Amino acid sequence: MDELRKLVADVLDRDEASIGYETHFLNELQVDSLMALEVLVTLERRYQVKLGEDELKQLTCLRSVHELLRARGAMAD
């Protein structure tokens, strides 16, 4: 989870400590659609998965990112 937090923090240019497991990307971090797309592309490259637009809408917090990657077999528990 720490690796995922660091990856997302780097893409969003945020301090890792500001991104909790349930921190809402849109409401709390003001992530816009361009930043969300950048996170999506970075996740695809790092974890070798293909994510669709509908899945992008599901990525609301670090927990949802982790769960999606885990469901795709790209990340261990």
PyMOL Python script that loads the backbone (N, CA, C, O; Angstrom):
from pymol import cmd

cmd.read_pdbstr("""\
ATOM      1  N   MET A   1       0.826  -1.197   0.000  1.00  0.00           N
ATOM      2  CA  MET A   1       0.000   0.000   0.000  1.00  0.00           C
ATOM      3  C   MET A   1       0.868   1.258   0.000  1.00  0.00           C
ATOM      4  O   MET A   1       0.501   2.262  -0.609  1.00  0.00           O
ATOM      5  N   ASP A   2       2.012   1.209   0.676  1.00  0.00           N
ATOM      6  CA  ASP A   2       2.890   2.379   0.719  1.00  0.00           C
ATOM      7  C   ASP A   2       3.414   2.732  -0.664  1.00  0.00           C
ATOM      8  O   ASP A   2       3.540   3.907  -1.009  1.00  0.00           O
ATOM      9  N   GLU A   3       3.720   1.701  -1.459  1.00  0.00           N
ATOM     10  CA  GLU A   3       4.195   1.944  -2.823  1.00  0.00           C
ATOM     11  C   GLU A   3       3.111   2.631  -3.650  1.00  0.00           C
ATOM     12  O   GLU A   3       3.393   3.554  -4.414  1.00  0.00           O
ATOM     13  N   LEU A   4       1.880   2.178  -3.493  1.00  0.00           N
ATOM     14  CA  LEU A   4       0.755   2.760  -4.216  1.00  0.00           C
ATOM     15  C   LEU A   4       0.526   4.203  -3.772  1.00  0.00           C
ATOM     16  O   LEU A   4       0.291   5.079  -4.605  1.00  0.00           O
ATOM     17  N   ARG A   5       0.592   4.452  -2.480  1.00  0.00           N
ATOM     18  CA  ARG A   5       0.423   5.810  -1.946  1.00  0.00           C
ATOM     19  C   ARG A   5       1.498   6.735  -2.528  1.00  0.00           C
ATOM     20  O   ARG A   5       1.201   7.856  -2.940  1.00  0.00           O
ATOM     21  N   LYS A   6       2.742   6.262  -2.560  1.00  0.00           N
ATOM     22  CA  LYS A   6       3.842   7.069  -3.097  1.00  0.00           C
ATOM     23  C   LYS A   6       3.624   7.363  -4.577  1.00  0.00           C
ATOM     24  O   LYS A   6       3.840   8.488  -5.027  1.00  0.00           O
ATOM     25  N   LEU A   7       3.201   6.364  -5.324  1.00  0.00           N
ATOM     26  CA  LEU A   7       2.953   6.533  -6.751  1.00  0.00           C
ATOM     27  C   LEU A   7       1.883   7.597  -7.003  1.00  0.00           C
ATOM     28  O   LEU A   7       2.075   8.497  -7.821  1.00  0.00           O
ATOM     29  N   VAL A   8       0.765   7.489  -6.300  1.00  0.00           N
ATOM     30  CA  VAL A   8      -0.330   8.449  -6.459  1.00  0.00           C
ATOM     31  C   VAL A   8       0.108   9.836  -5.993  1.00  0.00           C
ATOM     32  O   VAL A   8      -0.201  10.832  -6.646  1.00  0.00           O
ATOM     33  N   ALA A   9       0.815   9.908  -4.884  1.00  0.00           N
ATOM     34  CA  ALA A   9       1.300  11.196  -4.372  1.00  0.00           C
ATOM     35  C   ALA A   9       2.235  11.861  -5.373  1.00  0.00           C
ATOM     36  O   ALA A   9       2.160  13.072  -5.583  1.00  0.00           O
ATOM     37  N   ASP A  10       3.104  11.087  -5.984  1.00  0.00           N
ATOM     38  CA  ASP A  10       4.029  11.638  -6.980  1.00  0.00           C
ATOM     39  C   ASP A  10       3.283  12.194  -8.190  1.00  0.00           C
ATOM     40  O   ASP A  10       3.593  13.284  -8.671  1.00  0.00           O
ATOM     41  N   VAL A  11       2.309  11.449  -8.674  1.00  0.00           N
ATOM     42  CA  VAL A  11       1.540  11.892  -9.839  1.00  0.00           C
ATOM     43  C   VAL A  11       0.759  13.164  -9.517  1.00  0.00           C
ATOM     44  O   VAL A  11       0.688  14.080 -10.336  1.00  0.00           O
ATOM     45  N   LEU A  12       0.176  13.215  -8.323  1.00  0.00           N
ATOM     46  CA  LEU A  12      -0.641  14.365  -7.937  1.00  0.00           C
ATOM     47  C   LEU A  12       0.178  15.508  -7.356  1.00  0.00           C
ATOM     48  O   LEU A  12      -0.361  16.568  -7.036  1.00  0.00           O
ATOM     49  N   ASP A  13       1.484  15.288  -7.220  1.00  0.00           N
ATOM     50  CA  ASP A  13       2.386  16.273  -6.633  1.00  0.00           C
ATOM     51  C   ASP A  13       1.907  16.683  -5.231  1.00  0.00           C
ATOM     52  O   ASP A  13       1.797  17.865  -4.905  1.00  0.00           O
ATOM     53  N   ARG A  14       1.630  15.660  -4.427  1.00  0.00           N
ATOM     54  CA  ARG A  14       1.162  15.852  -3.051  1.00  0.00           C
ATOM     55  C   ARG A  14       2.096  15.153  -2.086  1.00  0.00           C
ATOM     56  O   ARG A  14       2.846  14.254  -2.466  1.00  0.00           O
ATOM     57  N   ASP A  15       2.043  15.570  -0.843  1.00  0.00           N
ATOM     58  CA  ASP A  15       2.773  14.894   0.216  1.00  0.00           C
ATOM     59  C   ASP A  15       2.072  13.563   0.487  1.00  0.00           C
ATOM     60  O   ASP A  15       0.845  13.505   0.562  1.00  0.00           O
ATOM     61  N   GLU A  16       2.854  12.502   0.631  1.00  0.00           N
ATOM     62  CA  GLU A  16       2.267  11.179   0.893  1.00  0.00           C
ATOM     63  C   GLU A  16       1.356  11.194   2.114  1.00  0.00           C
ATOM     64  O   GLU A  16       0.326  10.520   2.130  1.00  0.00           O
ATOM     65  N   ALA A  17       1.728  11.954   3.130  1.00  0.00           N
ATOM     66  CA  ALA A  17       0.946  11.999   4.368  1.00  0.00           C
ATOM     67  C   ALA A  17      -0.452  12.582   4.145  1.00  0.00           C
ATOM     68  O   ALA A  17      -1.354  12.350   4.950  1.00  0.00           O
ATOM     69  N   SER A  18      -0.633  13.331   3.066  1.00  0.00           N
ATOM     70  CA  SER A  18      -1.944  13.938   2.803  1.00  0.00           C
ATOM     71  C   SER A  18      -2.912  12.966   2.133  1.00  0.00           C
ATOM     72  O   SER A  18      -4.086  13.284   1.945  1.00  0.00           O
ATOM     73  N   ILE A  19      -2.419  11.780   1.775  1.00  0.00           N
ATOM     74  CA  ILE A  19      -3.262  10.805   1.086  1.00  0.00           C
ATOM     75  C   ILE A  19      -3.472   9.593   1.980  1.00  0.00           C
ATOM     76  O   ILE A  19      -2.637   8.691   2.045  1.00  0.00           O
ATOM     77  N   GLY A  20      -4.603   9.596   2.664  1.00  0.00           N
ATOM     78  CA  GLY A  20      -4.971   8.466   3.505  1.00  0.00           C
ATOM     79  C   GLY A  20      -5.695   7.406   2.692  1.00  0.00           C
ATOM     80  O   GLY A  20      -6.019   7.621   1.524  1.00  0.00           O
ATOM     81  N   TYR A  21      -5.943   6.284   3.304  1.00  0.00           N
ATOM     82  CA  TYR A  21      -6.596   5.156   2.654  1.00  0.00           C
ATOM     83  C   TYR A  21      -7.972   5.541   2.115  1.00  0.00           C
ATOM     84  O   TYR A  21      -8.390   5.048   1.068  1.00  0.00           O
ATOM     85  N   GLU A  22      -8.676   6.420   2.828  1.00  0.00           N
ATOM     86  CA  GLU A  22     -10.032   6.820   2.445  1.00  0.00           C
ATOM     87  C   GLU A  22     -10.113   8.273   1.972  1.00  0.00           C
ATOM     88  O   GLU A  22     -11.216   8.788   1.787  1.00  0.00           O
ATOM     89  N   THR A  23      -8.985   8.941   1.772  1.00  0.00           N
ATOM     90  CA  THR A  23      -9.001  10.331   1.311  1.00  0.00           C
ATOM     91  C   THR A  23      -9.610  10.388  -0.086  1.00  0.00           C
ATOM     92  O   THR A  23      -9.106   9.764  -1.019  1.00  0.00           O
ATOM     93  N   HIS A  24     -10.694  11.140  -0.219  1.00  0.00           N
ATOM     94  CA  HIS A  24     -11.411  11.221  -1.490  1.00  0.00           C
ATOM     95  C   HIS A  24     -10.641  12.129  -2.450  1.00  0.00           C
ATOM     96  O   HIS A  24     -10.373  13.291  -2.147  1.00  0.00           O
ATOM     97  N   PHE A  25     -10.293  11.575  -3.612  1.00  0.00           N
ATOM     98  CA  PHE A  25      -9.476  12.313  -4.569  1.00  0.00           C
ATOM     99  C   PHE A  25     -10.141  13.611  -5.024  1.00  0.00           C
ATOM    100  O   PHE A  25      -9.491  14.655  -5.064  1.00  0.00           O
ATOM    101  N   LEU A  26     -11.407  13.556  -5.361  1.00  0.00           N
ATOM    102  CA  LEU A  26     -12.101  14.731  -5.881  1.00  0.00           C
ATOM    103  C   LEU A  26     -12.433  15.730  -4.777  1.00  0.00           C
ATOM    104  O   LEU A  26     -12.079  16.905  -4.871  1.00  0.00           O
ATOM    105  N   ASN A  27     -13.111  15.263  -3.734  1.00  0.00           N
ATOM    106  CA  ASN A  27     -13.591  16.167  -2.689  1.00  0.00           C
ATOM    107  C   ASN A  27     -12.498  16.727  -1.791  1.00  0.00           C
ATOM    108  O   ASN A  27     -12.556  17.894  -1.403  1.00  0.00           O
ATOM    109  N   GLU A  28     -11.510  15.917  -1.457  1.00  0.00           N
ATOM    110  CA  GLU A  28     -10.488  16.354  -0.512  1.00  0.00           C
ATOM    111  C   GLU A  28      -9.191  16.813  -1.171  1.00  0.00           C
ATOM    112  O   GLU A  28      -8.496  17.681  -0.642  1.00  0.00           O
ATOM    113  N   LEU A  29      -8.867  16.235  -2.313  1.00  0.00           N
ATOM    114  CA  LEU A  29      -7.601  16.586  -2.977  1.00  0.00           C
ATOM    115  C   LEU A  29      -7.813  17.414  -4.241  1.00  0.00           C
ATOM    116  O   LEU A  29      -6.849  17.808  -4.896  1.00  0.00           O
ATOM    117  N   GLN A  30      -9.072  17.677  -4.584  1.00  0.00           N
ATOM    118  CA  GLN A  30      -9.423  18.466  -5.761  1.00  0.00           C
ATOM    119  C   GLN A  30      -8.760  17.939  -7.042  1.00  0.00           C
ATOM    120  O   GLN A  30      -8.238  18.709  -7.847  1.00  0.00           O
ATOM    121  N   VAL A  31      -8.792  16.627  -7.208  1.00  0.00           N
ATOM    122  CA  VAL A  31      -8.247  15.999  -8.410  1.00  0.00           C
ATOM    123  C   VAL A  31      -9.224  16.240  -9.562  1.00  0.00           C
ATOM    124  O   VAL A  31     -10.397  15.875  -9.477  1.00  0.00           O
ATOM    125  N   ASP A  32      -8.736  16.854 -10.629  1.00  0.00           N
ATOM    126  CA  ASP A  32      -9.598  17.078 -11.792  1.00  0.00           C
ATOM    127  C   ASP A  32      -9.462  15.907 -12.773  1.00  0.00           C
ATOM    128  O   ASP A  32      -8.686  14.980 -12.538  1.00  0.00           O
ATOM    129  N   SER A  33     -10.211  15.957 -13.859  1.00  0.00           N
ATOM    130  CA  SER A  33     -10.236  14.830 -14.792  1.00  0.00           C
ATOM    131  C   SER A  33      -8.882  14.592 -15.454  1.00  0.00           C
ATOM    132  O   SER A  33      -8.526  13.444 -15.722  1.00  0.00           O
ATOM    133  N   LEU A  34      -8.134  15.633 -15.717  1.00  0.00           N
ATOM    134  CA  LEU A  34      -6.815  15.470 -16.323  1.00  0.00           C
ATOM    135  C   LEU A  34      -5.849  14.782 -15.361  1.00  0.00           C
ATOM    136  O   LEU A  34      -5.083  13.906 -15.763  1.00  0.00           O
ATOM    137  N   MET A  35      -5.888  15.181 -14.099  1.00  0.00           N
ATOM    138  CA  MET A  35      -5.036  14.546 -13.088  1.00  0.00           C
ATOM    139  C   MET A  35      -5.450  13.092 -12.889  1.00  0.00           C
ATOM    140  O   MET A  35      -4.595  12.221 -12.727  1.00  0.00           O
ATOM    141  N   ALA A  36      -6.751  12.824 -12.900  1.00  0.00           N
ATOM    142  CA  ALA A  36      -7.242  11.453 -12.740  1.00  0.00           C
ATOM    143  C   ALA A  36      -6.766  10.579 -13.895  1.00  0.00           C
ATOM    144  O   ALA A  36      -6.383   9.427 -13.692  1.00  0.00           O
ATOM    145  N   LEU A  37      -6.791  11.123 -15.090  1.00  0.00           N
ATOM    146  CA  LEU A  37      -6.314  10.383 -16.258  1.00  0.00           C
ATOM    147  C   LEU A  37      -4.816  10.106 -16.143  1.00  0.00           C
ATOM    148  O   LEU A  37      -4.348   9.032 -16.523  1.00  0.00           O
ATOM    149  N   GLU A  38      -4.076  11.062 -15.625  1.00  0.00           N
ATOM    150  CA  GLU A  38      -2.638  10.869 -15.418  1.00  0.00           C
ATOM    151  C   GLU A  38      -2.376   9.748 -14.407  1.00  0.00           C
ATOM    152  O   GLU A  38      -1.464   8.943 -14.592  1.00  0.00           O
ATOM    153  N   VAL A  39      -3.176   9.700 -13.343  1.00  0.00           N
ATOM    154  CA  VAL A  39      -3.065   8.612 -12.365  1.00  0.00           C
ATOM    155  C   VAL A  39      -3.366   7.281 -13.050  1.00  0.00           C
ATOM    156  O   VAL A  39      -2.640   6.305 -12.862  1.00  0.00           O
ATOM    157  N   LEU A  40      -4.429   7.244 -13.839  1.00  0.00           N
ATOM    158  CA  LEU A  40      -4.827   6.022 -14.540  1.00  0.00           C
ATOM    159  C   LEU A  40      -3.705   5.503 -15.442  1.00  0.00           C
ATOM    160  O   LEU A  40      -3.370   4.320 -15.399  1.00  0.00           O
ATOM    161  N   VAL A  41      -3.136   6.373 -16.245  1.00  0.00           N
ATOM    162  CA  VAL A  41      -2.067   5.975 -17.166  1.00  0.00           C
ATOM    163  C   VAL A  41      -0.848   5.484 -16.388  1.00  0.00           C
ATOM    164  O   VAL A  41      -0.219   4.500 -16.776  1.00  0.00           O
ATOM    165  N   THR A  42      -0.520   6.154 -15.311  1.00  0.00           N
ATOM    166  CA  THR A  42       0.617   5.746 -14.482  1.00  0.00           C
ATOM    167  C   THR A  42       0.379   4.373 -13.870  1.00  0.00           C
ATOM    168  O   THR A  42       1.287   3.543 -13.838  1.00  0.00           O
ATOM    169  N   LEU A  43      -0.834   4.126 -13.383  1.00  0.00           N
ATOM    170  CA  LEU A  43      -1.174   2.817 -12.823  1.00  0.00           C
ATOM    171  C   LEU A  43      -1.081   1.730 -13.885  1.00  0.00           C
ATOM    172  O   LEU A  43      -0.563   0.643 -13.628  1.00  0.00           O
ATOM    173  N   GLU A  44      -1.585   2.030 -15.083  1.00  0.00           N
ATOM    174  CA  GLU A  44      -1.529   1.049 -16.171  1.00  0.00           C
ATOM    175  C   GLU A  44      -0.086   0.667 -16.490  1.00  0.00           C
ATOM    176  O   GLU A  44       0.235  -0.508 -16.670  1.00  0.00           O
ATOM    177  N   ARG A  45       0.763   1.665 -16.556  1.00  0.00           N
ATOM    178  CA  ARG A  45       2.174   1.399 -16.880  1.00  0.00           C
ATOM    179  C   ARG A  45       2.879   0.649 -15.760  1.00  0.00           C
ATOM    180  O   ARG A  45       3.592  -0.323 -16.009  1.00  0.00           O
ATOM    181  N   ARG A  46       2.680   1.096 -14.546  1.00  0.00           N
ATOM    182  CA  ARG A  46       3.388   0.504 -13.406  1.00  0.00           C
ATOM    183  C   ARG A  46       2.952  -0.931 -13.134  1.00  0.00           C
ATOM    184  O   ARG A  46       3.782  -1.798 -12.862  1.00  0.00           O
ATOM    185  N   TYR A  47       1.637  -1.177 -13.209  1.00  0.00           N
ATOM    186  CA  TYR A  47       1.099  -2.486 -12.834  1.00  0.00           C
ATOM    187  C   TYR A  47       0.717  -3.355 -14.033  1.00  0.00           C
ATOM    188  O   TYR A  47       0.137  -4.428 -13.860  1.00  0.00           O
ATOM    189  N   GLN A  48       1.035  -2.901 -15.246  1.00  0.00           N
ATOM    190  CA  GLN A  48       0.802  -3.687 -16.462  1.00  0.00           C
ATOM    191  C   GLN A  48      -0.651  -4.151 -16.589  1.00  0.00           C
ATOM    192  O   GLN A  48      -0.917  -5.324 -16.854  1.00  0.00           O
ATOM    193  N   VAL A  49      -1.585  -3.218 -16.398  1.00  0.00           N
ATOM    194  CA  VAL A  49      -3.016  -3.507 -16.545  1.00  0.00           C
ATOM    195  C   VAL A  49      -3.620  -2.483 -17.499  1.00  0.00           C
ATOM    196  O   VAL A  49      -3.050  -1.415 -17.719  1.00  0.00           O
ATOM    197  N   LYS A  50      -4.760  -2.813 -18.055  1.00  0.00           N
ATOM    198  CA  LYS A  50      -5.504  -1.882 -18.896  1.00  0.00           C
ATOM    199  C   LYS A  50      -6.784  -1.532 -18.159  1.00  0.00           C
ATOM    200  O   LYS A  50      -7.569  -2.415 -17.815  1.00  0.00           O
ATOM    201  N   LEU A  51      -6.995  -0.249 -17.917  1.00  0.00           N
ATOM    202  CA  LEU A  51      -8.164   0.220 -17.187  1.00  0.00           C
ATOM    203  C   LEU A  51      -9.013   1.084 -18.110  1.00  0.00           C
ATOM    204  O   LEU A  51      -8.491   1.899 -18.871  1.00  0.00           O
ATOM    205  N   GLY A  52     -10.332   0.895 -18.033  1.00  0.00           N
ATOM    206  CA  GLY A  52     -11.242   1.647 -18.888  1.00  0.00           C
ATOM    207  C   GLY A  52     -11.753   2.911 -18.225  1.00  0.00           C
ATOM    208  O   GLY A  52     -11.511   3.156 -17.043  1.00  0.00           O
ATOM    209  N   GLU A  53     -12.474   3.719 -19.016  1.00  0.00           N
ATOM    210  CA  GLU A  53     -13.031   4.970 -18.504  1.00  0.00           C
ATOM    211  C   GLU A  53     -14.004   4.733 -17.358  1.00  0.00           C
ATOM    212  O   GLU A  53     -14.028   5.494 -16.391  1.00  0.00           O
ATOM    213  N   ASP A  54     -14.814   3.667 -17.467  1.00  0.00           N
ATOM    214  CA  ASP A  54     -15.772   3.378 -16.402  1.00  0.00           C
ATOM    215  C   ASP A  54     -15.050   3.036 -15.104  1.00  0.00           C
ATOM    216  O   ASP A  54     -15.546   3.339 -14.019  1.00  0.00           O
ATOM    217  N   GLU A  55     -13.891   2.411 -15.208  1.00  0.00           N
ATOM    218  CA  GLU A  55     -13.111   2.098 -14.008  1.00  0.00           C
ATOM    219  C   GLU A  55     -12.479   3.359 -13.429  1.00  0.00           C
ATOM    220  O   GLU A  55     -12.284   3.459 -12.218  1.00  0.00           O
ATOM    221  N   LEU A  56     -12.163   4.308 -14.281  1.00  0.00           N
ATOM    222  CA  LEU A  56     -11.606   5.577 -13.813  1.00  0.00           C
ATOM    223  C   LEU A  56     -12.563   6.240 -12.830  1.00  0.00           C
ATOM    224  O   LEU A  56     -12.133   6.816 -11.830  1.00  0.00           O
ATOM    225  N   LYS A  57     -13.850   6.159 -13.114  1.00  0.00           N
ATOM    226  CA  LYS A  57     -14.861   6.761 -12.243  1.00  0.00           C
ATOM    227  C   LYS A  57     -14.923   6.078 -10.881  1.00  0.00           C
ATOM    228  O   LYS A  57     -15.360   6.684  -9.903  1.00  0.00           O
ATOM    229  N   GLN A  58     -14.489   4.822 -10.811  1.00  0.00           N
ATOM    230  CA  GLN A  58     -14.507   4.068  -9.553  1.00  0.00           C
ATOM    231  C   GLN A  58     -13.321   4.405  -8.655  1.00  0.00           C
ATOM    232  O   GLN A  58     -13.346   4.109  -7.461  1.00  0.00           O
ATOM    233  N   LEU A  59     -12.298   5.013  -9.211  1.00  0.00           N
ATOM    234  CA  LEU A  59     -11.077   5.289  -8.452  1.00  0.00           C
ATOM    235  C   LEU A  59     -11.234   6.585  -7.669  1.00  0.00           C
ATOM    236  O   LEU A  59     -10.742   7.638  -8.074  1.00  0.00           O
ATOM    237  N   THR A  60     -11.922   6.489  -6.554  1.00  0.00           N
ATOM    238  CA  THR A  60     -12.243   7.677  -5.769  1.00  0.00           C
ATOM    239  C   THR A  60     -11.299   7.914  -4.600  1.00  0.00           C
ATOM    240  O   THR A  60     -11.218   9.025  -4.077  1.00  0.00           O
ATOM    241  N   CYS A  61     -10.587   6.870  -4.191  1.00  0.00           N
ATOM    242  CA  CYS A  61      -9.656   6.985  -3.067  1.00  0.00           C
ATOM    243  C   CYS A  61      -8.607   5.879  -3.191  1.00  0.00           C
ATOM    244  O   CYS A  61      -8.723   4.999  -4.044  1.00  0.00           O
ATOM    245  N   LEU A  62      -7.609   5.929  -2.358  1.00  0.00           N
ATOM    246  CA  LEU A  62      -6.532   4.943  -2.404  1.00  0.00           C
ATOM    247  C   LEU A  62      -7.072   3.524  -2.214  1.00  0.00           C
ATOM    248  O   LEU A  62      -6.600   2.586  -2.855  1.00  0.00           O
ATOM    249  N   ARG A  63      -8.055   3.373  -1.340  1.00  0.00           N
ATOM    250  CA  ARG A  63      -8.660   2.060  -1.104  1.00  0.00           C
ATOM    251  C   ARG A  63      -9.258   1.501  -2.388  1.00  0.00           C
ATOM    252  O   ARG A  63      -9.051   0.330  -2.706  1.00  0.00           O
ATOM    253  N   SER A  64      -9.998   2.324  -3.128  1.00  0.00           N
ATOM    254  CA  SER A  64     -10.628   1.834  -4.361  1.00  0.00           C
ATOM    255  C   SER A  64      -9.591   1.497  -5.428  1.00  0.00           C
ATOM    256  O   SER A  64      -9.784   0.562  -6.205  1.00  0.00           O
ATOM    257  N   VAL A  65      -8.499   2.246  -5.471  1.00  0.00           N
ATOM    258  CA  VAL A  65      -7.412   1.935  -6.406  1.00  0.00           C
ATOM    259  C   VAL A  65      -6.806   0.583  -6.045  1.00  0.00           C
ATOM    260  O   VAL A  65      -6.595  -0.268  -6.910  1.00  0.00           O
ATOM    261  N   HIS A  66      -6.530   0.398  -4.763  1.00  0.00           N
ATOM    262  CA  HIS A  66      -5.932  -0.850  -4.282  1.00  0.00           C
ATOM    263  C   HIS A  66      -6.846  -2.037  -4.583  1.00  0.00           C
ATOM    264  O   HIS A  66      -6.382  -3.072  -5.062  1.00  0.00           O
ATOM    265  N   GLU A  67      -8.133  -1.893  -4.306  1.00  0.00           N
ATOM    266  CA  GLU A  67      -9.088  -2.981  -4.535  1.00  0.00           C
ATOM    267  C   GLU A  67      -9.195  -3.337  -6.017  1.00  0.00           C
ATOM    268  O   GLU A  67      -9.270  -4.514  -6.367  1.00  0.00           O
ATOM    269  N   LEU A  68      -9.203  -2.334  -6.880  1.00  0.00           N
ATOM    270  CA  LEU A  68      -9.292  -2.596  -8.311  1.00  0.00           C
ATOM    271  C   LEU A  68      -8.043  -3.320  -8.809  1.00  0.00           C
ATOM    272  O   LEU A  68      -8.144  -4.290  -9.561  1.00  0.00           O
ATOM    273  N   LEU A  69      -6.881  -2.855  -8.397  1.00  0.00           N
ATOM    274  CA  LEU A  69      -5.637  -3.504  -8.817  1.00  0.00           C
ATOM    275  C   LEU A  69      -5.549  -4.929  -8.277  1.00  0.00           C
ATOM    276  O   LEU A  69      -5.081  -5.833  -8.968  1.00  0.00           O
ATOM    277  N   ARG A  70      -5.997  -5.120  -7.054  1.00  0.00           N
ATOM    278  CA  ARG A  70      -5.997  -6.458  -6.456  1.00  0.00           C
ATOM    279  C   ARG A  70      -6.940  -7.387  -7.221  1.00  0.00           C
ATOM    280  O   ARG A  70      -6.605  -8.546  -7.469  1.00  0.00           O
ATOM    281  N   ALA A  71      -8.113  -6.886  -7.593  1.00  0.00           N
ATOM    282  CA  ALA A  71      -9.084  -7.683  -8.346  1.00  0.00           C
ATOM    283  C   ALA A  71      -8.543  -8.072  -9.721  1.00  0.00           C
ATOM    284  O   ALA A  71      -8.887  -9.123 -10.261  1.00  0.00           O
ATOM    285  N   ARG A  72      -7.708  -7.227 -10.267  1.00  0.00           N
ATOM    286  CA  ARG A  72      -7.092  -7.497 -11.566  1.00  0.00           C
ATOM    287  C   ARG A  72      -5.851  -8.372 -11.449  1.00  0.00           C
ATOM    288  O   ARG A  72      -5.233  -8.713 -12.457  1.00  0.00           O
ATOM    289  N   GLY A  73      -5.482  -8.740 -10.216  1.00  0.00           N
ATOM    290  CA  GLY A  73      -4.313  -9.576 -10.006  1.00  0.00           C
ATOM    291  C   GLY A  73      -2.999  -8.837 -10.128  1.00  0.00           C
ATOM    292  O   GLY A  73      -1.937  -9.453 -10.226  1.00  0.00           O
ATOM    293  N   ALA A  74      -3.069  -7.514 -10.121  1.00  0.00           N
ATOM    294  CA  ALA A  74      -1.869  -6.697 -10.287  1.00  0.00           C
ATOM    295  C   ALA A  74      -1.208  -6.355  -8.963  1.00  0.00           C
ATOM    296  O   ALA A  74      -0.108  -5.804  -8.934  1.00  0.00           O
ATOM    297  N   MET A  75      -1.883  -6.683  -7.863  1.00  0.00           N
ATOM    298  CA  MET A  75      -1.375  -6.310  -6.552  1.00  0.00           C
ATOM    299  C   MET A  75      -1.792  -7.361  -5.537  1.00  0.00           C
ATOM    300  O   MET A  75      -2.921  -7.851  -5.564  1.00  0.00           O
ATOM    301  N   ALA A  76      -0.883  -7.701  -4.651  1.00  0.00           N
ATOM    302  CA  ALA A  76      -1.189  -8.658  -3.579  1.00  0.00           C
ATOM    303  C   ALA A  76      -1.977  -7.960  -2.483  1.00  0.00           C
ATOM    304  O   ALA A  76      -2.050  -6.732  -2.445  1.00  0.00           O
ATOM    305  N   ASP A  77      -2.564  -8.749  -1.593  1.00  0.00           N
ATOM    306  CA  ASP A  77      -3.327  -8.194  -0.458  1.00  0.00           C
ATOM    307  C   ASP A  77      -2.497  -7.387   0.438  1.00  0.00           C
ATOM    308  O   ASP A  77      -2.996  -6.858   1.432  1.00  0.00           O
TER     309      ASP A  77
END
""", "prot")
cmd.dss("prot")
cmd.show_as("cartoon", "prot")
cmd.util.cbc("prot")
cmd.orient("prot")
